[in-house]
Amino acid sequence: MTDSPASLLPPQLAEIRDAFLELPESDRLQLLLEFSNELPAVSEEVAAHPEMAERVAECQSPVYIYVELTDGRVTMHATAPAEAPTTRGFASILAQGIAGLAPEEVLAIPDDFPQSIGLTKIVSPLRISGMTGMLLRAKRQVRERLAA
């Protein structure tokens, strides 16, 4: 899939999106479940200080994210319960897709990215809203880190 200049995704997010879109709809949920098993562990600091992470209220499951900016690169830490694989998969997509990006690249991610990966007919709108909430919080935290 080709991006227009206005909606250019960072390469790793475009690759993730394309991986979903290249599959028949019936197989996309399996890929999401694979992502749920690949959610990166949070850093030792975030694990030791869970209060650093922000709850994503749009998610029914208890999902927490924390974005850090180190040497001009973004890392998104996320926790989501194993018994919520869809939500965990969405957190993993974002954590992996944002890892190592410059803040400006994260801020340029279209807010409707969650709707672009071909899952809107497979998962509930509430779950897509949860992923959108994660993305918007991550972008807000990036703006806050830049302002600090």
Phi and psi restraints in degrees (value plus and minus 20) as a CYANA .aco file:
   2 THR   PHI    -118.5   -78.5
   2 THR   PSI     119.0   159.0
   3 ASP   PHI    -114.4   -74.4
   3 ASP   PSI     122.3   162.3
   4 SER   PHI     -98.2   -58.2
   4 SER   PSI     137.2   177.2
   5 PRO   PHI     -75.5   -35.5
   5 PRO   PSI     -55.1   -15.1
   6 ALA   PHI     -89.8   -49.8
   6 ALA   PSI     -43.8    -3.8
   7 SER   PHI    -137.5   -97.5
   7 SER   PSI       6.7    46.7
   8 LEU   PHI     -81.6   -41.6
   8 LEU   PSI     102.2   142.2
   9 LEU   PHI    -112.0   -72.0
   9 LEU   PSI     130.1   170.1
  10 PRO   PHI     -77.9   -37.9
  10 PRO   PSI     128.0   168.0
  11 PRO   PHI     -71.9   -31.9
  11 PRO   PSI     -61.9   -21.9
  12 GLN   PHI     -88.8   -48.8
  12 GLN   PSI     -53.7   -13.7
  13 LEU   PHI     -93.6   -53.6
  13 LEU   PSI     -57.2   -17.2
  14 ALA   PHI     -83.2   -43.2
  14 ALA   PSI     -59.1   -19.1
  15 GLU   PHI     -84.7   -44.7
  15 GLU   PSI     -62.5   -22.5
  16 ILE   PHI     -83.5   -43.5
  16 ILE   PSI     -68.1   -28.1
  17 ARG   PHI     -77.1   -37.1
  17 ARG   PSI     -67.3   -27.3
  18 ASP   PHI     -84.4   -44.4
  18 ASP   PSI     -55.8   -15.8
  19 ALA   PHI     -79.9   -39.9
  19 ALA   PSI     -60.4   -20.4
  20 PHE   PHI     -88.7   -48.7
  20 PHE   PSI     -66.8   -26.8
  21 LEU   PHI     -89.2   -49.2
  21 LEU   PSI     -44.0    -4.0
  22 GLU   PHI     -96.4   -56.4
  22 GLU   PSI     -36.5     3.5
  23 LEU   PHI    -109.4   -69.4
  23 LEU   PSI     130.3   170.3
  24 PRO   PHI     -81.9   -41.9
  24 PRO   PSI     128.2   168.2
  25 GLU   PHI     -69.8   -29.8
  25 GLU   PSI     -58.1   -18.1
  26 SER   PHI     -83.6   -43.6
  26 SER   PSI     -40.4    -0.4
  27 ASP   PHI    -119.9   -79.9
  27 ASP   PSI     -29.1    10.9
  28 ARG   PHI     -86.9   -46.9
  28 ARG   PSI     -55.3   -15.3
  29 LEU   PHI     -83.8   -43.8
  29 LEU   PSI     -56.6   -16.6
  30 GLN   PHI     -82.2   -42.2
  30 GLN   PSI     -61.4   -21.4
  31 LEU   PHI     -84.5   -44.5
  31 LEU   PSI     -59.5   -19.5
  32 LEU   PHI     -81.7   -41.7
  32 LEU   PSI     -60.4   -20.4
  33 LEU   PHI     -85.8   -45.8
  33 LEU   PSI     -54.8   -14.8
  34 GLU   PHI     -83.2   -43.2
  34 GLU   PSI     -62.1   -22.1
  35 PHE   PHI     -82.0   -42.0
  35 PHE   PSI     -56.5   -16.5
  36 SER   PHI     -81.7   -41.7
  36 SER   PSI     -51.3   -11.3
  37 ASN   PHI     -99.2   -59.2
  37 ASN   PSI     -30.0    10.0
  38 GLU   PHI    -129.3   -89.3
  38 GLU   PSI      -5.1    34.9
  39 LEU   PHI     -81.9   -41.9
  39 LEU   PSI      99.3   139.3
  40 PRO   PHI     -81.3   -41.3
  40 PRO   PSI     123.6   163.6
  41 ALA   PHI     -86.6   -46.6
  41 ALA   PSI     127.9   167.9
  42 VAL   PHI     -92.1   -52.1
  42 VAL   PSI     140.2   180.2
  43 SER   PHI     -85.0   -45.0
  43 SER   PSI     142.1   182.1
  44 GLU   PHI     -78.3   -38.3
  44 GLU   PSI     -58.1   -18.1
  45 GLU   PHI     -83.0   -43.0
  45 GLU   PSI     -66.5   -26.5
  46 VAL   PHI     -87.8   -47.8
  46 VAL   PSI     -58.0   -18.0
  47 ALA   PHI     -83.4   -43.4
  47 ALA   PSI     -58.0   -18.0
  48 ALA   PHI     -97.5   -57.5
  48 ALA   PSI     -42.0    -2.0
  49 HIS   PHI    -151.1  -111.1
  49 HIS   PSI      50.8    90.8
  50 PRO   PHI     -80.9   -40.9
  50 PRO   PSI     -39.0     1.0
  51 GLU   PHI     -86.6   -46.6
  51 GLU   PSI     -34.9     5.1
  52 MET   PHI     -88.6   -48.6
  52 MET   PSI     -48.4    -8.4
  53 ALA   PHI    -103.5   -63.5
  53 ALA   PSI     129.8   169.8
  54 GLU   PHI    -125.1   -85.1
  54 GLU   PSI     112.9   152.9
  55 ARG   PHI     -90.5   -50.5
  55 ARG   PSI     117.4   157.4
  56 VAL   PHI    -114.9   -74.9
  56 VAL   PSI      79.7   119.7
  57 ALA   PHI     -84.2   -44.2
  57 ALA   PSI     -46.4    -6.4
  58 GLU   PHI     -89.5   -49.5
  58 GLU   PSI     -36.9     3.1
  59 CYS   PHI    -110.6   -70.6
  59 CYS   PSI     114.0   154.0
  60 GLN   PHI     -88.0   -48.0
  60 GLN   PSI     -55.6   -15.6
  61 SER   PHI    -102.3   -62.3
  61 SER   PSI     134.2   174.2
  62 PRO   PHI     -94.5   -54.5
  62 PRO   PSI      77.5   117.5
  63 VAL   PHI    -131.5   -91.5
  63 VAL   PSI     114.5   154.5
  64 TYR   PHI    -148.7  -108.7
  64 TYR   PSI     119.0   159.0
  65 ILE   PHI    -150.2  -110.2
  65 ILE   PSI     133.7   173.7
  66 TYR   PHI    -165.0  -125.0
  66 TYR   PSI     107.0   147.0
  67 VAL   PHI    -128.7   -88.7
  67 VAL   PSI     110.5   150.5
  68 GLU   PHI    -140.8  -100.8
  68 GLU   PSI     133.6   173.6
  69 LEU   PHI    -140.1  -100.1
  69 LEU   PSI      94.6   134.6
  70 THR   PHI    -151.0  -111.0
  70 THR   PSI     103.7   143.7
  71 ASP   PHI      32.4    72.4
  71 ASP   PSI      19.5    59.5
  72 GLY   PHI      55.7    95.7
  72 GLY   PSI      -6.6    33.4
  73 ARG   PHI    -146.0  -106.0
  73 ARG   PSI     127.4   167.4
  74 VAL   PHI    -119.9   -79.9
  74 VAL   PSI     119.5   159.5
  75 THR   PHI    -148.8  -108.8
  75 THR   PSI     111.7   151.7
  76 MET   PHI    -129.0   -89.0
  76 MET   PSI     101.1   141.1
  77 HIS   PHI    -118.0   -78.0
  77 HIS   PSI     117.5   157.5
  78 ALA   PHI    -163.9  -123.9
  78 ALA   PSI     124.0   164.0
  79 THR   PHI    -144.6  -104.6
  79 THR   PSI     120.4   160.4
  80 ALA   PHI    -173.0  -133.0
  80 ALA   PSI     121.3   161.3
  81 PRO   PHI     -86.8   -46.8
  81 PRO   PSI     125.8   165.8
  82 ALA   PHI     -79.1   -39.1
  82 ALA   PSI     -49.8    -9.8
  83 GLU   PHI    -100.1   -60.1
  83 GLU   PSI     -13.6    26.4
  84 ALA   PHI    -143.5  -103.5
  84 ALA   PSI      47.1    87.1
  85 PRO   PHI     -83.7   -43.7
  85 PRO   PSI     -52.9   -12.9
  86 THR   PHI     -84.7   -44.7
  86 THR   PSI     -69.8   -29.8
  87 THR   PHI     -83.1   -43.1
  87 THR   PSI     -62.2   -22.2
  88 ARG   PHI     -81.7   -41.7
  88 ARG   PSI     -59.0   -19.0
  89 GLY   PHI     -83.1   -43.1
  89 GLY   PSI     -63.3   -23.3
  90 PHE   PHI     -82.7   -42.7
  90 PHE   PSI     -63.7   -23.7
  91 ALA   PHI     -80.9   -40.9
  91 ALA   PSI     -60.4   -20.4
  92 SER   PHI     -85.4   -45.4
  92 SER   PSI     -62.7   -22.7
  93 ILE   PHI     -76.6   -36.6
  93 ILE   PSI     -67.5   -27.5
  94 LEU   PHI     -89.5   -49.5
  94 LEU   PSI     -64.5   -24.5
  95 ALA   PHI     -80.3   -40.3
  95 ALA   PSI     -64.3   -24.3
  96 GLN   PHI     -92.0   -52.0
  96 GLN   PSI     -55.9   -15.9
  97 GLY   PHI     -94.4   -54.4
  97 GLY   PSI     -45.2    -5.2
  98 ILE   PHI    -113.8   -73.8
  98 ILE   PSI     -43.0    -3.0
  99 ALA   PHI     -72.1   -32.1
  99 ALA   PSI     103.5   143.5
 100 GLY   PHI      63.5   103.5
 100 GLY   PSI     -20.1    19.9
 101 LEU   PHI     -95.7   -55.7
 101 LEU   PSI     135.4   175.4
 102 ALA   PHI     -94.1   -54.1
 102 ALA   PSI     131.4   171.4
 103 PRO   PHI     -73.2   -33.2
 103 PRO   PSI     -60.1   -20.1
 104 GLU   PHI     -83.0   -43.0
 104 GLU   PSI     -54.1   -14.1
 105 GLU   PHI     -87.6   -47.6
 105 GLU   PSI     -60.4   -20.4
 106 VAL   PHI     -84.5   -44.5
 106 VAL   PSI     -65.3   -25.3
 107 LEU   PHI     -85.5   -45.5
 107 LEU   PSI     -44.1    -4.1
 108 ALA   PHI    -105.0   -65.0
 108 ALA   PSI     -27.7    12.3
 109 ILE   PHI     -82.1   -42.1
 109 ILE   PSI     106.7   146.7
 110 PRO   PHI     -79.8   -39.8
 110 PRO   PSI     117.6   157.6
 111 ASP   PHI     -80.8   -40.8
 111 ASP   PSI     -43.4    -3.4
 112 ASP   PHI    -112.7   -72.7
 112 ASP   PSI      -3.9    36.1
 113 PHE   PHI     -70.5   -30.5
 113 PHE   PSI     -64.4   -24.4
 114 PRO   PHI     -77.5   -37.5
 114 PRO   PSI     -50.0   -10.0
 115 GLN   PHI     -99.3   -59.3
 115 GLN   PSI     -32.6     7.4
 116 SER   PHI    -112.0   -72.0
 116 SER   PSI     -24.4    15.6
 117 ILE   PHI    -117.4   -77.4
 117 ILE   PSI     -10.2    29.8
 118 GLY   PHI      61.3   101.3
 118 GLY   PSI       5.4    45.4
 119 LEU   PHI    -132.2   -92.2
 119 LEU   PSI     -18.8    21.2
 120 THR   PHI     -85.4   -45.4
 120 THR   PSI     -42.2    -2.2
 121 LYS   PHI    -112.4   -72.4
 121 LYS   PSI     -30.1     9.9
 122 ILE   PHI    -123.5   -83.5
 122 ILE   PSI     -55.6   -15.6
 123 VAL   PHI    -136.6   -96.6
 123 VAL   PSI     140.4   180.4
 124 SER   PHI     -89.1   -49.1
 124 SER   PSI     133.0   173.0
 125 PRO   PHI     -77.1   -37.1
 125 PRO   PSI     -51.8   -11.8
 126 LEU   PHI     -82.5   -42.5
 126 LEU   PSI     -59.6   -19.6
 127 ARG   PHI     -89.4   -49.4
 127 ARG   PSI     -60.9   -20.9
 128 ILE   PHI     -82.2   -42.2
 128 ILE   PSI     -59.2   -19.2
 129 SER   PHI     -81.4   -41.4
 129 SER   PSI     -56.5   -16.5
 130 GLY   PHI     -83.6   -43.6
 130 GLY   PSI     -62.9   -22.9
 131 MET   PHI     -86.0   -46.0
 131 MET   PSI     -59.1   -19.1
 132 THR   PHI     -81.3   -41.3
 132 THR   PSI     -61.5   -21.5
 133 GLY   PHI     -80.4   -40.4
 133 GLY   PSI     -60.0   -20.0
 134 MET   PHI     -82.3   -42.3
 134 MET   PSI     -65.4   -25.4
 135 LEU   PHI     -83.6   -43.6
 135 LEU   PSI     -65.6   -25.6
 136 LEU   PHI     -84.8   -44.8
 136 LEU   PSI     -57.9   -17.9
 137 ARG   PHI     -86.5   -46.5
 137 ARG   PSI     -61.6   -21.6
 138 ALA   PHI     -79.9   -39.9
 138 ALA   PSI     -64.8   -24.8
 139 LYS   PHI     -84.4   -44.4
 139 LYS   PSI     -60.7   -20.7
 140 ARG   PHI     -83.2   -43.2
 140 ARG   PSI     -63.1   -23.1
 141 GLN   PHI     -84.0   -44.0
 141 GLN   PSI     -56.3   -16.3
 142 VAL   PHI     -81.6   -41.6
 142 VAL   PSI     -66.1   -26.1
 143 ARG   PHI     -79.9   -39.9
 143 ARG   PSI     -61.8   -21.8
 144 GLU   PHI     -82.7   -42.7
 144 GLU   PSI     -61.5   -21.5
 145 ARG   PHI     -86.1   -46.1
 145 ARG   PSI     -58.3   -18.3
 146 LEU   PHI     -85.8   -45.8
 146 LEU   PSI     -56.8   -16.8
 147 ALA   PHI     -95.7   -55.7
 147 ALA   PSI     -40.8    -0.8
